[in-house]
Amino acid sequence: MKRLVLLLLLLFTFGNSSSQTKEILLLHSYHKGYKWSDDLSIAIEKKFAPFKNINLTTVYMDTKKIATPTYLDKLANLYKEQFEKRNFDLIIASDNNAFDFAIRYHEYLFKELPVLFCGINNFDKVFLYENNMKEYMSGVVEQVDIEKNFNLILDIHPNLKKLIIINDFSKTGQAIRRDLRKIIPKFKNRIQTIEYIDNMDMKDIKEKLRNAKEDTVILFVLLFKDKTGRFFTYKESLQEIKSVSKVPTYGLWDFYLDYGIIGGLLTSASAQGEAVSDMALQVIRGKSIKDIPILEQSPNRYMFDYNELTIAS
C-alpha cells in the first residue's frame, strides 16, 4: 500500500511540474531583422513549439548600433523595471554582448538563475570561474574555422595569388582578428599575398576591389561599420562590395548566403539555435545546468550557393 501511495505521489509531482508554465527569456545582442538573430529565434521557437508549457520572451539589446557602458547600465535598469513581476526559469543569451551583459548584471537582474549562451566567439572557461558563473552557465560556443576555409579556398582556386580579408572593428570582428593572427603565418608559403582590411571607409574599399585581378579571392568576414562610422546592414555591405568586384567571395557565416558569397565552412545560426534549445529543454525538465557540458565544438556546416560556385569555377 505504501509503495502504491509513493508511486501515485511521484506521478502527481512529475505531471504537475511538467505542466507548469516555464518562463524563458531570450536575450539577443542585436536587433530584429538581423538575419543571424532572426535565424536563431526561428530555430529556438520551432524547437519549443510542441511544448505548450514554455512561455518564451524575446528582447533585443541592439548593440550593433550602440554598446556604450552608459547605454548598458540604462538597459539593465529598464529590464529591472520591465521584468520586476516576471519569474523566469532560464535565460538564453545570444552572442557575446548578451553573454557579457548576463554575467555583469546576473546578480542585479537574474540572481541565481541558470543562463545558457550561444553564438560566443573566443570562449574561455576561465572567464566563468573568474566571474563566479561556473555554477550558473553552460551553452554553445561559436567558433569559425578559418584554417579550414583557407584550405577550401585553395582547393577550389589552386592558382590563387592574393587573398583579401575584409573585417570590421566590432566585438566579433576583433575576435576573428585575433584568430587570424595565428592562422595567416601558416599560409604565407601557399598564398603570395594576404591583405587584411579593417580600417578603411567603404569608398576606399570599393576602389581597391574594383581593380582586383583574376588571381584574387575575397574572404568577407564582417562589415557593419566602416572607418567613418557609417552603419551597414549585413546585406548592404556585401552588396556594396559585389557591385564593383567580380572576384570570388567567400564568407564565415551562413547569413551571407544568397547575397553574393560562394559559401564555405559556415557558422550556422540555425545549428546554434537547435543546440541551445536542446540544452534548454534539459534544464526545463529538471536537469541542473552544472550537469550540462558546454558544447565547445561549434556546429558548423559546409554550405554553398550553387550559382556563385558555378560562376567562380
N, C-alpha and C positions, 0 to 999 in steps of 0.2 A: 504493500500500500504506500509506504514511504517513497519507494522508487517511482511509482506512478505519479505521485504528487510532485516529486522533484522534476520528472520529465515534463509534466504539464507546465510547471513554473518556468523551466528553461525555454520551452516552446513559446510561451506567452511573452517572455522577456525578449527573445530574438525577434519574434514577429512584431512586437511593439516598437523595438529600436529600429528595425528595417523600414517601418512605415513612417517614422517620424521625419519631418521635413529637415533636410540638411542644407544649410546655408553656405554657399561657396562664393568667395569674392575673387574675380579675375581682374588683376591689376595690370593693365597694359602700359608699357613705357611710352608708346607712341600714340597715334591718332586713328580714328575710324576712317577708312579709305586708304590707309597704308596697307598694301596688299599682304605684307608679311603678317601684320596683326590680324587682318581680316581672315586670312587662311588659318591662322592659329585658332581664332574664335570658332570658325566653321567646324574644324576638326573636334574641338572640345565640346561644342554644342551637339554635334552629331553623336558623340560617344555618350553624352549624358541624356540624350533624348528619351531612351527607353525607361529611364528611372524617374518616375513621377514625383518621387520624394526629394529630388535635388532641385534647389532653387539657386540659379546662377545669376549673380550680379556682376556686370562688367563696367569698369571705369577706365578712362584713358588719361594718362598723365601729360600727353602732348609734348614730350621732351625733345622731339626733333626740332621744335621751334624755340623752345625756352627751357633752360635747365639750371638756372642760377640758384645758389643756396637760399636766397630770399624767397624765390618762387616756390621752392620745395617746402620751405617752412610754412608758407601760406597754404600750400596744398594739403599739408599734414593737418593744419588747423581746420581746413574746410572738411576733410574726411572725418575728423574727430566729431564735428557737429553733424555731418551727414549720416554717420553710422552710429550715433550715440545710442539709439534704441535697437540696433541690429546685433544679433548674436551669431557671429559667423563660426562655422566649424572648421573652415580651412581657407587659406589664402593661396592663390596661384599667382606668382609674379612672373610676368613675361618680359624677357630681355633685361639687359644689365642695369638700366636706370631704375626699373621697378624692383629688381633684386636688391640693389643698394638702398633704395628707399625703404623696402620692407625690413631690412636689417637695422638701418638707422632709426626708424620710428617704431620698431617692434614693441618696445616697452610702452610707448605712448599710445599706439593705435591697436596693436594686435597682441597684447600681452598674453603669453603662454599659448598662443595659437600656433598650430603647425603651418608651415609655409613650404609649398612646392614651387620650384623655379623651372623655367625652360628658356631656351634661347640665350644662354650665358656664354660669352666669349672669355677666353683666358681664365677659366675657372681654376681656383686653387683651394683645396680643402682647408688649408691653413687659415684662410680668411674666416671660415665658420668658427674655428677654435678661438681665433683672436677676438671675435665679437660675441662669444658665448652663445652661438646659434647652432652648434652641432646637435643639440637636443631637439631643435625645432625645425630643421630644414633638410630637405632632400630634393632631388629633381633631375633634370635632363640637361646635360652640357651641350652647347652648340660649338662645334669645332670644325671650321673649314679645313679641308685637306689641300693645302696649297701645293705641296710637293707632287701629289698625285695629279693635280690639274696641270702643273708644268709638264709632267711626263706625258699626259694625254695630248697636250698641245703639240709637243714634239713628235708624237706618234702620228698625228694627223697632218702635221706640217713639217716634214723632215728637212726641208730647205729653209727653215726659219733662221733669220739672221738677227732680227730685232724684236724684242718684246717690250711693249709699253704698258705699264701698270698705272691705272687711274684710281685714285682713292681720295678720301676727304679727311677732315680733322675731327669727325665725330668720335664718340667713345668707342664705337665698334671699329671705325676706320683705324684708330690708333692701336687697337688691339691687333688688327691684321698687320699693321706696320711692324709691330714687334715680332710677329711670326715670320714675316718676310725677311727680316734681318738674318734669321737663321737659315732660311731656305735659299736665298739668292746666291750665296757663295758656292753652293753645291752645283750650280748650273753655269758658272762662268766659263767653263771649258766646252759647254754644249751650245750656249747661246752667245753669239758675238757681242750683242749689246742689250742690256736690260736697263730701261729708263723708268724711273719711278716719279710720278707726278702727284702731288697732293697740296700744292701751294700756288695755284695759278687761277686766274679768272677764266670763265667759260670762253670768252672771246679768244684768249691766247691758246687755250687747249684746242679749240676748233681749228685755229690757224696751224698749229703744229700737226694735227692729224690730217688736215686737208692734203698735205704733201707726203703722207706716209707711203712708202714703197710697197711693192707686192710681196716682198720677203718679210713683211712686218705683221705682227699679230697683237691685238689689244687684249689685256686681261682687265676687265672692268670690275673693280671691287665695289666701290660706293661713291656717290657724288650727290649729296643732299644740299651742301653749301659750297660755293666756290670761295676764292680768296677775298672777294669783295663782300661776302656775307649774303649774297643772293641765294635764296632758297629754291630748290627744285624738288618736285615730286620724283618718285623712283622712275616714272615713265619719261618725264620731261628731260632729265639729264641724259639718259641714254638716247633719246630721240634727237637731242641736240647734236650729240656726237655722231650718230648714224647719218645725220643729214649731210655731213661733209666727208665722212670716212667710208671707204669701200673695203677696207681690210677686215679679215675675220676677227670677230669679237667674242670672247668667252667671259663667263661670269662665275660667281661662287654661290649665288642664291637663286632659288627657283622662281622668285617673283619677277625676275628679269626675262624669263622665257616669254616668247611671243612679242617681245619688244625690241628684238634685234640681236640678242646673243645666240650663239650656236648651241651653247649648253655647257656641260662639264659634269664633274662630280659635285653636285649641288646640295647645299644645306636646305632642307625642306621644312617649311613651317607646318605643313600638314603632318609630317612624321613626328615633329616635336610635339604638336598638339595631341596626337594619338598616344604618344608615350607618356606624357604628363597626365593625361586623363586616366590611363590605366592605373597610375600610381594614386591618383585622387580617389578612385573607386576603392582601392585597398584601404585608404585612410577612413573613408566613409563607412566601410564595413567593420571598422574597429581595429585595424592594424596600426600599431604605433609607428609614427614616422621615423623613429630611430631604427626600426627594423626594415626599412625600405632603402636599399642601397642606391647611391647616386649612379645614374647611367652616364658614365664618363665617355663612352664611345658614341659620338654623335651619329644619329640615324640618317646619314647622308645617302643620296641616290644619284646614280648616273642618269641624267635626263638631257634630251636634245630636241632642238627644233629642226625637224626634217628639212624644211625649206631652206633654212640658213645653212645647214650642213651640206646640202646639195650644191648650193651656190659656192661654198668655200672649197669644196673638193672638185 
